[in-house]
Amino acid sequence: MGKKRKTSSLSPSSSDLSSWSHLPPELLDQIFALLSPSDRHRFRLICAPWRGVAKQCTPPFPLPFEPPRLCLTRPDKALSFFDLFNSKSLSFSLPSPHRRTRCFGYLSGWFVLVSDQKPARACLFNPVLLAEIPLPDLEFPIEKAILSAPPGFPNCVVAVMGRSTSIALCEPAGKRWQVLDLGQRLFRDIIFWRNQLCGIEIHRNMLICNFDMESRRTSILTVRLPELWKSDSEGFLVESTGGDLLAVMRGYQKFFVFKLSEQCTWEYMEQIGDQALFLGVIRSESVPVNRFLGSGLKENSIYWASRKFESSFGIAVVYSMEDEVMTPVPVTGRYTIQTEPIWVSPVIWP
């Protein structure tokens, strides 16, 4: 009998993974710098050492960094990604199964899509990787969806904020949603911060919720919002570039930024330094301006986008913390104001 021919496999064994995870960080750093955005995303999902290298990798990179763009929905259901800093847009059509969906969340290239049908079909979809992860059907209408980490990370959890009083959690490809027992509370915004779920409710409180998906146990800490906070104002939660939790209140012609201290008290911030905040109903994020030199991105500024038109503002404005001035940003192209604009990152940075 002849010798059996060895066959190769695309699925590495545990010993192979162990060998790859022990490559020198200097070599991994050089490899990471040569990768495309989608490959950098895959790189981060291999193992903890590779993920650590990706987080510590510093510019300059061969690929240019660009500030977040506005993801808009066109009347024909196609998506349009508008670049505020170069005044140009790029249209993108979702594959046919997802054309009758709406986007309620985004993180690291993954969109949270929900269909118009009943019960609402939900999924995570990555147009770069052409990957789809189904989520359990939704039995209630939602306003927003967030992810604690990109799919593939062991602690990835999806949270949705309902239009009434519901906040529900599930793991990707899970069988059902876990509705949190938070009482009759109406939330304006939610965020994952330090492995906790935080939410602003209309009665000038912020809830910090620790949860366990296996035991289904939750513990809640209630933090009173600052005295300046108005219960009828639009509020946003965002993690700063330094890892602090920021609560932002939008007045008519001014934004108020507060930082949560370790003692769970609020510090009013007159300036936000070398960072820019991108705020929106669906998604908010902070961006280090020094990563985008030459892009036109302004430090110590807030970029706000909403489908709600007001007397002197359009769909997007930039607010200077230094001058306390809001300046409308012209947005061109065909889009509908029936859906909220969403800030998305054109490339993935560590």
C-alpha positions as CSV (number, residue, x, y, z in Angstrom):
1,M,0.0,0.0,0.0
2,G,1.2,3.4,-0.8
3,K,1.9,6.1,1.7
4,K,-1.0,8.4,2.6
5,R,-0.7,11.8,1.1
6,K,-0.7,14.6,3.7
7,T,-3.4,17.2,3.2
8,S,-3.4,20.7,4.4
9,S,-6.1,22.3,6.4
10,L,-7.3,25.9,6.7
11,S,-8.2,25.3,10.4
12,P,-5.0,25.4,12.5
13,S,-4.6,23.1,15.4
14,S,-4.2,24.3,18.9
15,S,-0.4,23.7,18.7
16,D,-0.3,25.7,15.5
17,L,-2.1,28.6,17.2
18,S,0.3,28.4,20.2
19,S,3.3,28.7,17.9
20,W,1.8,31.6,16.0
21,S,0.8,33.4,19.2
22,H,4.5,33.4,20.4
23,L,5.9,35.3,17.4
24,P,8.1,38.2,18.4
25,P,6.0,41.5,18.8
26,E,8.5,43.3,16.6
27,L,7.7,40.9,13.7
28,L,3.9,41.1,14.4
29,D,4.1,44.9,14.4
30,Q,5.7,44.9,10.9
31,I,3.1,42.4,9.6
32,F,0.3,44.4,11.0
33,A,1.5,47.6,9.3
34,L,1.3,46.0,5.8
35,L,-2.2,44.7,6.1
36,S,-5.4,46.0,4.6
37,P,-8.2,47.3,6.8
38,S,-10.2,44.0,6.6
39,D,-7.0,41.9,7.3
40,R,-6.2,44.1,10.3
41,H,-9.6,43.3,11.6
42,R,-8.9,39.6,11.2
43,F,-5.5,40.0,12.8
44,R,-7.1,41.3,16.0
45,L,-9.3,38.3,16.3
46,I,-6.5,35.6,16.2
47,C,-5.5,35.6,19.8
48,A,-4.8,37.9,22.8
49,P,-1.1,38.6,21.9
50,W,-2.0,39.6,18.4
51,R,-4.8,41.8,19.7
52,G,-2.3,43.5,22.1
53,V,0.1,44.2,19.2
54,A,-2.7,45.8,17.2
55,K,-3.7,48.1,20.1
56,Q,-0.2,49.3,20.7
57,C,0.7,49.8,17.0
58,T,1.4,53.5,16.4
59,P,1.3,55.6,13.2
60,P,2.4,56.2,10.6
61,F,0.8,53.4,8.7
62,P,1.0,52.8,4.9
63,L,-2.8,53.2,4.7
64,P,-4.1,56.7,5.4
65,F,-6.4,57.3,8.4
66,E,-9.6,59.1,7.7
67,P,-12.1,60.6,10.2
68,P,-15.6,59.0,10.5
69,R,-18.0,59.4,7.6
70,L,-21.8,59.8,7.7
71,C,-23.7,56.7,6.6
72,L,-26.9,57.9,5.0
73,T,-29.8,55.9,3.5
74,R,-30.8,56.8,0.0
75,P,-34.5,56.8,-1.2
76,D,-33.8,53.6,-3.2
77,K,-32.6,51.9,0.1
78,A,-28.9,52.0,-1.0
79,L,-26.4,53.4,1.5
80,S,-24.3,56.5,0.9
81,F,-21.1,57.3,2.8
82,F,-20.5,61.0,2.9
83,D,-17.1,62.4,3.7
84,L,-17.5,65.8,5.4
85,F,-13.9,66.8,5.0
86,N,-13.7,66.3,1.2
87,S,-17.4,66.9,0.4
88,K,-17.8,63.7,-1.5
89,S,-20.0,60.6,-1.2
90,L,-19.7,56.9,-2.1
91,S,-22.9,54.9,-2.8
92,F,-23.1,51.3,-1.7
93,S,-25.9,48.7,-2.3
94,L,-26.5,46.1,0.3
95,P,-26.9,42.5,-1.0
96,S,-30.5,41.6,-1.9
97,P,-31.4,39.9,1.4
98,H,-30.6,43.1,3.3
99,R,-32.0,45.8,1.1
100,R,-35.2,46.1,3.1
101,T,-33.5,46.6,6.4
102,R,-32.5,49.6,8.5
103,C,-29.2,50.1,10.4
104,F,-29.4,50.6,14.1
105,G,-25.8,50.2,15.1
106,Y,-22.2,49.9,13.9
107,L,-18.8,48.8,15.4
108,S,-15.5,48.0,13.6
109,G,-17.0,47.3,10.2
110,W,-20.1,45.4,11.5
111,F,-23.6,46.8,11.0
112,V,-26.6,45.9,13.1
113,L,-29.4,45.4,10.5
114,V,-33.1,44.9,11.3
115,S,-35.7,44.0,8.6
116,D,-39.0,45.8,8.2
117,Q,-41.0,42.6,8.5
118,K,-42.7,41.1,11.6
119,P,-41.2,39.6,13.6
120,A,-38.2,41.8,12.8
121,R,-35.3,39.8,11.6
122,A,-31.9,41.1,12.9
123,C,-28.4,40.3,12.0
124,L,-24.8,41.5,12.2
125,F,-23.4,42.2,8.7
126,N,-19.9,43.1,7.6
127,P,-19.8,44.3,3.9
128,V,-16.0,44.1,3.8
129,L,-15.8,40.5,4.9
130,L,-19.2,39.6,3.4
131,A,-19.9,37.9,6.7
132,E,-23.3,37.6,8.4
133,I,-24.3,36.6,11.9
134,P,-28.0,36.1,12.7
135,L,-29.5,37.5,15.8
136,P,-32.7,36.4,17.5
137,D,-36.0,37.9,16.2
138,L,-37.0,41.1,17.9
139,E,-40.5,41.3,19.4
140,F,-40.4,45.0,20.1
141,P,-39.3,48.1,18.1
142,I,-35.9,49.5,18.8
143,E,-34.1,52.8,18.7
144,K,-30.5,51.8,18.9
145,A,-28.2,48.8,19.0
146,I,-24.6,48.6,20.4
147,L,-21.9,45.9,20.6
148,S,-19.5,45.4,23.5
149,A,-16.8,44.2,21.2
150,P,-16.5,43.0,17.5
151,P,-18.0,39.6,16.8
152,G,-15.4,36.9,17.4
153,F,-14.2,38.3,20.7
154,P,-15.2,36.0,23.6
155,N,-17.0,38.8,25.5
156,C,-19.1,40.2,22.6
157,V,-22.6,41.1,23.6
158,V,-25.3,43.0,21.6
159,A,-27.6,45.3,23.5
160,V,-30.7,47.0,22.0
161,M,-32.6,50.0,23.4
162,G,-36.4,49.8,22.8
163,R,-38.6,52.6,22.0
164,S,-40.6,52.1,25.2
165,T,-38.7,50.9,28.3
166,S,-36.9,47.8,27.2
167,I,-33.2,47.1,27.1
168,A,-32.3,43.6,25.9
169,L,-29.0,41.7,25.6
170,C,-27.9,38.7,23.6
171,E,-24.7,37.0,22.4
172,P,-24.1,36.8,18.6
173,A,-25.9,33.8,17.2
174,G,-27.8,33.4,20.5
175,K,-31.2,31.9,20.7
176,R,-33.1,34.7,22.4
177,W,-32.9,38.1,24.0
178,Q,-32.5,38.7,27.7
179,V,-34.7,41.6,28.7
180,L,-33.1,43.4,31.7
181,D,-35.4,44.1,34.6
182,L,-34.7,47.8,35.1
183,G,-38.2,48.9,36.0
184,Q,-40.3,51.4,34.0
185,R,-37.5,53.6,32.7
186,L,-37.2,55.5,29.4
187,F,-33.6,55.8,28.1
188,R,-32.1,58.4,25.8
189,D,-28.8,56.6,25.2
190,I,-26.8,53.5,26.1
191,I,-23.1,52.5,25.9
192,F,-20.8,49.7,26.9
193,W,-18.1,51.1,29.2
194,R,-15.6,49.0,31.1
195,N,-17.6,45.9,30.6
196,Q,-20.7,47.6,32.0
197,L,-23.9,48.8,30.4
198,C,-24.5,52.5,31.1
199,G,-27.7,54.3,30.1
200,I,-29.1,57.9,30.4
201,E,-32.7,58.0,31.5
202,I,-35.1,60.9,31.1
203,H,-35.3,61.5,34.9
204,R,-31.8,62.9,35.0
205,N,-30.2,59.7,36.2
206,M,-27.5,57.4,34.7
207,L,-27.7,53.7,35.4
208,I,-24.5,51.6,35.5
209,C,-25.5,48.0,35.1
210,N,-23.3,44.9,35.7
211,F,-24.8,41.8,34.2
212,D,-23.9,38.1,33.8
213,M,-25.2,36.4,30.7
214,E,-25.0,32.9,32.2
215,S,-26.6,33.5,35.6
216,R,-28.9,36.3,34.2
217,R,-28.1,38.4,37.3
218,T,-27.8,42.1,37.2
219,S,-26.7,44.8,39.7
220,I,-27.5,48.4,39.2
221,L,-25.8,51.6,40.4
222,T,-27.7,54.9,39.9
223,V,-25.7,58.0,39.4
224,R,-27.4,61.4,39.4
225,L,-26.6,63.5,36.3
226,P,-25.1,67.0,36.8
227,E,-27.2,69.9,38.1
228,L,-26.9,71.6,34.7
229,W,-28.6,68.7,33.0
230,K,-32.1,69.3,31.7
231,S,-34.4,66.3,31.6
232,D,-35.8,67.3,28.2
233,S,-32.4,67.8,26.5
234,E,-30.8,65.4,24.0
235,G,-28.0,63.5,25.7
236,F,-25.2,61.3,24.5
237,L,-22.8,58.8,26.2
238,V,-19.3,58.4,24.6
239,E,-16.0,57.0,25.8
240,S,-13.1,59.5,25.5
241,T,-9.8,58.7,23.8
242,G,-8.4,58.4,27.3
243,G,-11.0,55.8,28.4
244,D,-13.2,58.1,30.5
245,L,-17.0,58.1,30.3
246,L,-18.4,61.4,29.0
247,A,-22.0,62.5,29.1
248,V,-22.8,65.3,26.6
249,M,-25.9,67.4,26.8
250,R,-27.0,69.4,23.7
251,G,-28.5,72.8,24.3
252,Y,-29.9,74.9,21.5
253,Q,-26.6,76.6,20.6
254,K,-24.2,74.9,22.9
255,F,-22.9,71.5,24.0
256,F,-22.1,70.7,27.6
257,V,-19.5,67.9,28.3
258,F,-19.1,66.2,31.7
259,K,-16.6,63.5,32.7
260,L,-17.4,60.8,35.3
261,S,-14.9,60.6,38.1
262,E,-13.8,57.5,40.0
263,Q,-16.0,58.7,42.8
264,C,-19.0,58.7,40.5
265,T,-19.3,62.5,40.5
266,W,-19.3,64.7,37.3
267,E,-16.6,67.1,36.3
268,Y,-17.6,69.9,33.8
269,M,-15.2,70.1,30.9
270,E,-14.7,73.5,29.3
271,Q,-12.3,71.9,26.7
272,I,-11.9,68.4,25.4
273,G,-8.3,68.9,24.2
274,D,-6.7,66.9,21.3
275,Q,-9.8,64.9,20.5
276,A,-13.0,65.3,18.5
277,L,-16.4,63.9,19.5
278,F,-18.7,62.5,16.8
279,L,-22.3,62.4,18.3
280,G,-25.4,60.8,16.9
281,V,-28.6,59.1,17.9
282,I,-27.4,55.7,16.6
283,R,-23.7,55.9,17.4
284,S,-21.1,58.2,19.0
285,E,-17.3,58.0,19.3
286,S,-14.3,60.0,20.2
287,V,-11.4,60.3,17.8
288,P,-7.7,61.3,18.5
289,V,-7.1,64.2,16.1
290,N,-3.3,63.6,15.9
291,R,-4.1,60.4,14.0
292,F,-5.7,62.5,11.2
293,L,-3.2,65.3,10.5
294,G,-4.0,67.1,7.2
295,S,-7.6,65.7,7.0
296,G,-9.3,68.9,8.1
297,L,-10.5,67.4,11.4
298,K,-10.6,70.0,14.2
299,E,-9.5,69.3,17.7
300,N,-11.5,70.4,20.7
301,S,-14.6,70.1,18.6
302,I,-17.9,68.2,18.4
303,Y,-19.4,66.9,15.2
304,W,-23.2,66.2,15.6
305,A,-25.5,64.7,13.0
306,S,-29.3,64.2,13.2
307,R,-32.2,63.8,10.8
308,K,-34.1,66.4,12.8
309,F,-33.8,69.7,11.0
310,E,-33.8,72.9,13.0
311,S,-34.1,76.5,12.2
312,S,-30.4,77.3,11.7
313,F,-28.9,73.8,11.3
314,G,-28.9,71.1,8.8
315,I,-28.2,67.4,9.1
316,A,-24.7,67.9,10.4
317,V,-22.9,70.7,12.4
318,V,-19.5,71.2,13.9
319,Y,-19.3,72.8,17.3
320,S,-16.1,74.5,18.5
321,M,-15.6,74.1,22.3
322,E,-13.2,77.1,22.1
323,D,-15.5,79.6,20.5
324,E,-18.8,77.9,21.5
325,V,-20.1,78.3,17.9
326,M,-22.1,75.8,15.8
327,T,-21.3,75.8,12.1
328,P,-23.5,73.9,9.6
329,V,-21.7,71.4,7.4
330,P,-23.3,71.1,3.8
331,V,-24.2,67.5,3.0
332,T,-24.8,66.8,-0.7
333,G,-26.2,63.8,-2.5
334,R,-29.5,62.0,-2.4
335,Y,-30.6,60.7,1.0
336,T,-33.7,60.4,3.1
337,I,-34.4,62.0,6.5
338,Q,-36.6,59.1,7.5
339,T,-33.6,57.3,8.9
340,E,-30.9,58.6,11.2
341,P,-27.4,59.3,9.9
342,I,-24.7,57.1,11.4
343,W,-21.0,57.8,12.0
344,V,-18.9,55.0,10.6
345,S,-15.2,54.6,10.5
346,P,-13.8,54.0,6.9
347,V,-10.8,52.1,8.3
348,I,-10.2,50.2,11.5
349,W,-7.5,51.6,13.8
350,P,-6.3,50.0,17.1
